[in-house]
Amino acid sequence: MSTPQVVVHRDKELMAKAAAARLITKIVDAQAARGSASVVLTGGRNGNALLAALAGSPARDAVDWARLDLWWGDERFEREGDSERNITQAREILLDAVPLDPTRVHAMPASDGAHGRDVDAAAAEYAVELAKASGPEDHGPVPTFDVLMLGVGPDTHVASLFPEHPAVRETERTVVGVHGAPKPPPTRISLTLPAIRAAREVWLLAAGEDKAGAVAMALSGAGEIQAPAAGARGRRRTLWLLDRAAAAKLPPQLYPPASA
């Protein structure tokens, strides 16, 4: 796995705009190299800010949206269209405004879908969908995502992998149902660390002083069971995108000498 790199921006607004510009470049490069691109989106405060910045960027038209696969790192197991679902928020912020191929938007199942309230069966369904999209070149049960984005919680959780929770200990399955999450709603679907580590690049987003302790802990040698963000690594690159408030508790040797 790759060694984490840290980029610190002046504030959360600049961080979102810079991350959006970085993502556009990465998608365009992947499409030029391989014909299509694959991105895993994250919800929450920072993930949605990035999508809003992307929606407002003139450069968004450089992306061939019809040749982009979108996946999610986790989802709240609520009814389709629920305002708390990551897919609902992403559609409102960006997805409904760009010409995506609907068959390439891979939303996680909802609680009123084919499996009803059986979150474990719903998670298994998403794992099958990932496996079907994986080719021989991926060498595993998930596609090699070009970019997988994760928000970092104040408790160091990423996706719906919480410290000491059973889901963060999973080593075989790529997708799991999460029961009794410490953050509401308690029932969720999440990619596991093995699935996250299949990505070429993993980007971890954190802004605000409430994230400073989690960022410092995850980057200072904590184990992934105690600090799930520490276990989120990309095959080629692991990038921490921070604002100054979130980076405030980093030890000097981890703080990049040049920051925006």
Buried (B, 14 or more C-beta within 10 A) or exposed (E): EBEBEBBBBEEBEBBBBBBBBBBBEBBBEBBEEEEBBBBBBBBBBBBBBBBBBBBEBEEBEEBBBEBBBBBBBBBBBBEEEBEEBBBBBBBBBBBEEBEBEEEBBBBBBBBEBEBEEBBBBBBBBBBEBBBEBBEEEBEBBBBBBBBBBBBBBBBBBBBBBBBEBEBBEBEEBBBBBBBEBEEEBEBBBBBBBBBBBBBBBBBBBBBBEEBBBBBBBBBBEBEBBBBBBBBBBBBEBBBBBBBBBBBBBBEEEBBBEEBE
